[in-house]
């Protein structure tokens, strides 16, 4: 994701893209468990096309992402910091 965004967000420096990606994954890991809860009224219906029983994605994450953030930091260190003109 970070490498793709480096190309897509070429108007930002690699360190800015890294901070945005890290912030996204930090808050995603904090709030992922909230996406797995369903209100009791939703369970009252016998059939639902949005059935979450087969959603086997992980819902508890470590918010530190130590290995992933270290790889992002290494990629940022490999890219030279360029001062992009914000007025383009």
N, C-alpha and C positions, 0 to 999 in steps of 0.2 A: 504494500500500500504506500509506504513512504517513497519508494523509488518511482512509482507511478506518479505520485503527487509532485515530486521534484520536476518532472517533465511538464505536467499539467499546469502547475503553479510556477512557471518560469519567471514571473514578475517578482517572486519572493526569494529571499536568500535561503540557502539550505538550513541554516539554523532556525529561521522563522518557520519553515515547513516542519522541521523536527519538533519544535515546541508545540505547534498546533496538533500534530499527530499524537504526541505524547499526552497532551491534555485530553484529546478525544478518547484515547484508550483508557486513561485514568478514570474519567467519568463514566465511560461505558462499563468498566469493571465494577464501579461503585453501584451502578443502577441496573445491571443486568438481571438481578434477582427479581426486580419489580415487574419484569415482563412475563414472568411465569405465573403470577397470581391471577385468579379469575374470581369475580364476585359470585356470591352464592346464588343470586338471581340468574346468573348465566348458566349455572348448573341445573336449574329447574327444568330447562327444556330437554326433551328426550333426545332430540337429534340436533346436531350443530355442524355446519360445514367447517367451522374453525375449531377443530378438535386438537387439543394440545397434548394428547396422550402419546403421540408418536414423535414429538419434538425431543430429540435426544441430545440437543446441544447443551454444553456445560453452562451452568448459570451462576456458579460461584468462582470468581477469579481473584488472583492475587493482584492488588492494585499497584504493586511496585514494578512489575514487568521487567525484572532486572536484566535478563538475557536479551530480550527484544530491544529494550532501550539502549543497552550497550552496543548492539549492532547498529542501531540508528546513529549513535554517537560516533562510531567508527566510520560510517559512511559520510557523515558531516565533516569529520576530520580529513577525509580524503579529498573532499571538494574544496577548492579554494573559495574563500569568502569573497564574493563580488558585491560591490555596492550598486544595487539596481536603482535606476532613476525612477522614482515613484510618480513622476509627472508624465509618463508616457501615455 
